[in-house]
Amino acid sequence: MPRKKHNRPGEYVANGYRRIRRPDGAWVLEHRQVMEELLGRPLRADENVHHRDGDKLNNSPDNLELWVRRQPQGVRAVDLVAWALEILDRYAVTEVLDRHHVDPPSGDPTGS
C-alpha cells in the first residue's frame, strides 16, 4: 500500500498504521511509541501492541494492549516453566490487570 500523507507534518500512514517522526528524526509506528511512553521503556523483542477496537489509527492509550508473543512449539517443559516465571517477574500481575481493565480470575484456574 502506498504511503498516504496526512495534514499534520511529520506523519504518514502506511499499511494502515500511523508513523510519526521522533525528535531524533527516526520514523516510528505511533502505537508502539505510545506504549513505550506508557511503560517508560522500549518494547522488548517478544512484545507487540494490539489495538483493542481493531482501528490501527486509534492510538489512544485506552485502545492499546501490550501482548507477549508465545514461546515457539517444541520447547522443553523446564524451559517453558523458566519462561513463565520470567514473564510473571517481568510484568507485575496486578499492574497488568489494572492497566488493561481486566478482572482477576476467580476460583480454580483449572476449571475443575
N, C-alpha and C positions, 0 to 999 in steps of 0.2 A: 504494500500500500504506500503510495507516495506521501511525503510529508505535507501536512496541511498547516499553513501558517495561521497563527491566531493574532488577534488585535494587540494583545499585551506583548511588549518587546521582551525578548529573551525566553520565548517558549514556542513550542510547536507540538503537534500531535502526530505520532507515528504508531501504526498498528493499534490504534485506539487508546494508547496511553499518552498522557501529557509528559513531555520532557521540559525541564527547566534548566537554565544556566545558573550554576553556582557562582559565588563571588570570585572563585579561583579560575572561572572560565570553563570548567568541565560541564558537560551536559549530563543530567541525571534524570531518572524516572521520578516524577514528583511523589508518587505514592511511597516509594522507598525512602526518599528524603524525609517525608513527613513521619514515617515510622521510626527512622533513625533519630529524629529530633525527640519523638515521644520516649524512646528508650534511653536516650542520652548516650548512644554509642552506635558504631556502624553495625549493619546487619552481618551476621555470620554466613558462611558459605552454605550452610544447611537450612537457612531461614528464607522464607519468602513472605510477601504481603498479599493478602486476599481482600478483594472488595466485597463486602457483605451483600450489597444490593446488585452486584454484577455490573455496575456502571464504572468503567475504567477511568472516567474523568471525574468521578466523585471521590476526591481525595481528602474529604473531611476526616479528622481523626476518629470520629464515631463510626465511620463506614469502613475502617481498616482493621484487619485482624492479622496478627503475627502467626504464621504457620511454620512448623518444623517438618521438613521432609522426612519420611520414614527411612529406616535403615533398609539397605538392599536385602533381597531374599537370599537365603542360604547362609545366614550368619550363625555362628555357634551360640548356643544359649548363654554361655558365660559372657560373651561379648555383648549380647543383647541386654543382659542384666546390667553390665557396666554402662552401656549407653543410656539405659533408663535412669540409672542413678545420676548420671551426668545431667540429663535433662531435668530431673527433679531438683538438682542442686542449682542448675543454671537459671531456672525460672521458678521463683518462689510461687508455690501453687496458689496461695490466696491472692497474690498480686496478679497472676494471670487471670484467675476467675473474676476478680474485681474489674480489671481492665476491659474484659470482654463481656461484662454484664452477664456472666453465666452463674447459675446457682450451683453450689457444690453438690456432687452426687449424694444421694441418701440411701441408707440401707446397705445391703450386701452387694459389693461391686460385681460379684459373680453372677448375680441374678437368681441365685437359688434360694 
